[in-house]
Amino acid sequence: MTTPTWSLRRVHAVDDAVIDGLTDVLLDCVEGGASVSFMQPLTRERAMAFWRGVARGVAAGERALLVAEDAEGVCGTVQLILDLPENQPHRADLAKMLVHRRVRRQGLGEALMKAAEATALECGRTLLVLDAVTGGDGARLYERLGWVRVGDVPGFALFPQGGLCSTTFFYRELGRNA
Ligand SMILES: CC(C)(COP(=O)(O)OP(=O)(O)OC[C@H]1O[C@@H](n2cnc3c(N)ncnc32)[C@H](O)[C@@H]1OP(=O)(O)O)[C@@H](O)C(=O)NCCC(=O)NCCS
């Protein structure tokens, strides 16, 4: 087994360097055709504005942000949205799972998911929910890691270059089969 070329950490205070690196990763994913809330062309300014909003959410304790870094900088990330209605204190949404194309298919996606699940437990969250493009790289990863497929919503979102895509919803109960 090869040693990972990245390190993972939870970021509690998101500085400008991290925002810059996260912006690079988001731009790369959207340019690569990933359906992650944004349309092409995504400008650097819009991408940075998104991450500045995330940084405010992290500072407010509304989100947990995990970042992977290699020798070139930020190469992957995932978030837990913790700011949910008061009747769902045990739950979090997993969102913005992004791996730069330069480091894909080396196990970073799996490592980010496992780190996110561990972080969720640390935050007292035992039920996670996410959605992914039906049949996409993310959906395959989540099924492989034991997430339960709830079902598909046809035409839920657009691909960044246009055209409707189906979305699959998944959940995972932590502490049972984690
Ligand atoms: C989905 C995504 C996060 C996966 O990241 P990743 O780092 O490539 O994930 P992994 O490396 O853990 O797994 C990907 C594949 O590589 C394989 N792999 C993992 N380590 C490997 C290794 N050392 N050698 C060869 N293959 C390997 C895995 O088995 C998996 O194979 P599969 O695609 O046939 O299922 C990434 O493709 C991505 O960021 N996509 C764009 C954004 C996106 O769609 N995010 C999901 C939103 S829901």
The ligand as an ORCA input file, in Angstrom:
! r2SCAN-3c Opt
* xyz 0 1
  C     -16.305     11.857     -6.409
  C     -14.873     12.199     -6.054
  C     -14.879     13.054     -4.790
  C     -14.076     10.918     -5.786
  O     -12.768     11.279     -5.358
  P     -11.516     10.284     -5.519
  O     -10.434     10.846     -4.694
  O     -11.231     10.031     -6.946
  O     -12.102      8.965     -4.831
  P     -11.334      7.593     -4.535
  O      -9.942      7.676     -5.053
  O     -11.517      7.261     -3.106
  O     -12.178      6.552     -5.393
  C     -12.353      6.750     -6.784
  C     -11.989      5.487     -7.567
  O     -10.576      5.275     -7.529
  C     -10.327      3.942     -7.099
  N      -9.043      3.961     -6.363
  C      -8.856      4.405     -5.107
  N      -7.543      4.265     -4.771
  C      -6.923      3.760     -5.850
  C      -5.572      3.408     -6.127
  N      -4.607      3.564     -5.209
  N      -5.288      2.897     -7.352
  C      -6.251      2.737     -8.276
  N      -7.564      3.061     -8.074
  C      -7.891      3.562     -6.876
  C     -11.509      3.586     -6.248
  O     -11.689      2.195     -6.141
  C     -12.633      4.221     -7.029
  O     -12.952      3.396     -8.142
  P     -14.389      3.476     -8.909
  O     -14.486      4.844     -9.513
  O     -14.292      2.409     -9.914
  O     -15.445      3.259     -7.885
  C     -14.167     12.955     -7.230
  O     -14.338     12.220     -8.415
  C     -14.669     14.370     -7.447
  O     -14.278     15.297     -6.739
  N     -15.542     14.570     -8.439
  C     -16.004     15.901     -8.797
  C     -16.865     16.502     -7.717
  C     -18.018     15.605     -7.369
  O     -18.726     15.096     -8.221
  N     -18.212     15.424     -6.052
  C     -19.285     14.602     -5.542
  C     -20.444     15.440     -5.230
  S     -21.780     14.419     -4.605
*
